[in-house]
Amino acid sequence: MIKGIKKQIIEVNEINHPYYERAFLIVKPEYCDCKERYLKKAARKLVKNFGTPSILKKRTNIFDLVLKLGIAAGIGAGLTALVMM
């Protein structure tokens, strides 16, 4: 645990996340007197629940949409070609 002049900061190194290497959490002043063990446990629990950054989710969703539309267009073109023969 790192203590600053007015703030208490917890550094979490072992987060096992594909996008993040470590996390720094600033403890609220009213909870600075809590036991260090509880603060570290809460910090690990919070970091464990980190998700994928929203920009990466949007890119994945756009890619999925384009792929689905491409497949639908291909099927439509194939059916049209069958009907026209």
C-alpha positions as CSV (number, residue, x, y, z in Angstrom):
1,M,0.0,0.0,0.0
2,I,1.3,3.5,-0.9
3,K,0.4,6.4,1.3
4,G,0.5,9.9,0.0
5,I,0.3,13.2,1.9
6,K,-3.6,13.4,1.8
7,K,-4.6,10.3,-0.1
8,Q,-4.2,6.6,0.4
9,I,-3.6,4.6,-2.8
10,I,-3.8,0.8,-3.3
11,E,-1.8,-0.7,-6.2
12,V,-3.0,-4.0,-7.5
13,N,-0.3,-5.8,-9.6
14,E,-1.6,-9.3,-10.2
15,I,-4.9,-8.6,-12.1
16,N,-4.7,-11.3,-14.8
17,H,-6.5,-9.2,-17.4
18,P,-5.7,-9.2,-21.1
19,Y,-5.9,-5.4,-21.4
20,Y,-4.6,-4.1,-18.1
21,E,-1.2,-4.5,-16.4
22,R,-2.0,-3.0,-13.0
23,A,-4.5,-0.8,-11.2
24,F,-4.2,2.1,-8.8
25,L,-7.2,2.8,-6.6
26,I,-7.6,5.8,-4.4
27,V,-9.3,5.1,-1.0
28,K,-11.9,7.5,0.2
29,P,-10.7,9.5,3.2
30,E,-13.5,8.1,5.5
31,Y,-12.2,4.6,4.9
32,C,-8.5,5.2,5.3
33,D,-8.7,3.9,8.8
34,C,-10.0,0.5,7.7
35,K,-7.8,-2.5,8.0
36,E,-5.4,-2.9,5.1
37,R,-6.4,-6.5,4.6
38,Y,-10.1,-5.5,3.9
39,L,-9.1,-2.7,1.6
40,K,-6.8,-5.0,-0.5
41,K,-9.5,-7.7,-0.6
42,A,-12.1,-5.2,-1.9
43,A,-9.6,-3.8,-4.4
44,R,-8.8,-7.3,-5.8
45,K,-12.6,-8.0,-6.1
46,L,-13.2,-4.8,-7.9
47,V,-10.3,-5.3,-10.4
48,K,-11.4,-8.9,-11.0
49,N,-14.7,-7.6,-12.3
50,F,-13.1,-5.2,-14.9
51,G,-14.6,-5.8,-18.3
52,T,-13.5,-5.2,-21.9
53,P,-13.1,-1.4,-22.7
54,S,-16.3,-0.1,-24.4
55,I,-14.5,1.0,-27.5
56,L,-13.4,-2.7,-28.1
57,K,-17.0,-3.8,-27.5
58,K,-18.3,-1.4,-30.1
59,R,-15.8,-2.5,-32.7
60,T,-16.7,-6.1,-32.1
61,N,-20.4,-5.3,-32.4
62,I,-19.9,-3.4,-35.7
63,F,-17.8,-6.3,-37.1
64,D,-20.6,-8.8,-36.1
65,L,-23.2,-6.6,-37.8
66,V,-21.2,-6.3,-41.0
67,L,-20.6,-10.0,-41.1
68,K,-24.3,-10.8,-40.5
69,L,-25.4,-8.3,-43.2
70,G,-22.8,-9.8,-45.6
71,I,-24.0,-13.3,-45.1
72,A,-27.6,-12.2,-45.5
73,A,-26.8,-10.4,-48.7
74,G,-25.0,-13.5,-50.0
75,I,-27.9,-15.7,-49.3
76,G,-30.3,-13.2,-50.9
77,A,-28.1,-13.0,-54.0
78,G,-28.0,-16.8,-54.2
79,L,-31.7,-17.2,-53.9
80,T,-32.3,-14.5,-56.5
81,A,-29.9,-16.3,-58.9
82,L,-31.8,-19.6,-58.4
83,V,-35.2,-18.0,-59.0
84,M,-33.9,-16.2,-62.2
85,M,-32.7,-19.5,-63.7
